[in-house]
Each structure stands twice: as structure tokens, then as C-alpha cells.
Amino acid sequence: MTKQDETKVGRRDFLRALGAGAGVAATAATPLAGVAKADTENNDEKRKARYKETDHVKTFYRVNRYPG
């Protein structure tokens, strides 16, 4: 082999290194995103009913009924 062939980086090696770098960057950024989100609801607020049957919801269910 010549000296030029030894120092040449293949396309697959380059893409593999690029993918590994992206994985490390995503892993490093994940804990920072979790710290920024604080849990602001107490237990009573977490357990309250959130479904509200408004006119919009009623219309959605009426329009999207499928024949039986």
C-alpha cells in the first residue's frame, strides 16, 4: 500500500464518526433539558379531571361517527 491509501478516510468511516458524535451530543443535552422542566403541579392538580365536554368536542364526536 502506498502512503496515500493509509491516510485516506473512507466514506463509511466518516459517517460512522459523524453518527457517533451526534449520539454523544444528544446524550449530553438530554440531562440539561430535564433540569429545566420543574414539576409545578401538586398531587391534587395531577389527579383532577381534565376532560371537558365542550361544543367543539361534541361536534367532533358527532361528525366522526362511523356507520355500524
C-alpha positions in Angstrom: 0.0 0.0 0.0 1.1 3.5 -0.6 1.3 6.2 1.9 -1.7 8.0 0.3 -4.0 5.0 0.8 -3.2 4.7 4.5 -4.2 8.2 5.4 -7.4 8.3 3.3 -10.6 8.2 5.4 -13.4 6.2 3.8 -16.9 7.5 3.5 -18.3 4.9 5.8 -15.7 5.7 8.5 -16.6 9.4 8.2 -20.3 8.8 8.5 -19.8 6.4 11.4 -17.8 9.0 13.3 -20.4 11.7 12.5 -23.2 9.5 13.8 -21.3 8.7 17.0 -20.7 12.4 17.5 -24.3 13.2 17.1 -25.3 10.5 19.6 -22.9 11.9 22.2 -24.2 15.4 21.7 -27.8 14.2 22.1 -26.9 12.3 25.2 -25.1 15.3 26.7 -28.0 17.6 26.0 -30.7 15.4 27.5 -30.0 15.9 31.2 -30.0 19.7 30.7 -33.5 19.6 29.3 -34.8 17.6 32.2 -33.4 20.1 34.7 -35.2 23.0 33.1 -38.6 21.3 33.5 -39.8 21.6 37.0 -42.9 19.8 38.3 -45.2 22.6 39.2 -48.4 20.6 39.9 -49.2 19.1 43.3 -50.9 15.7 43.7 -54.4 17.2 43.8 -53.8 19.0 40.5 -52.4 15.9 38.9 -55.5 13.9 39.7 -58.2 16.3 38.7 -60.4 15.6 35.7 -59.1 17.3 32.6 -61.8 16.2 30.1 -64.3 18.9 29.4 -67.2 18.2 27.1 -67.4 21.4 25.2 -69.3 22.2 22.0 -66.2 21.6 20.0 -65.7 18.1 21.4 -69.4 17.2 20.9 -69.2 18.4 17.3 -66.0 16.3 16.7 -67.6 13.1 18.0 -70.9 13.8 16.1 -69.2 14.4 12.8 -66.8 11.5 13.1 -69.3 8.8 13.8 -68.8 5.8 11.6 -71.7 3.6 10.4 -72.1 0.5 12.5 
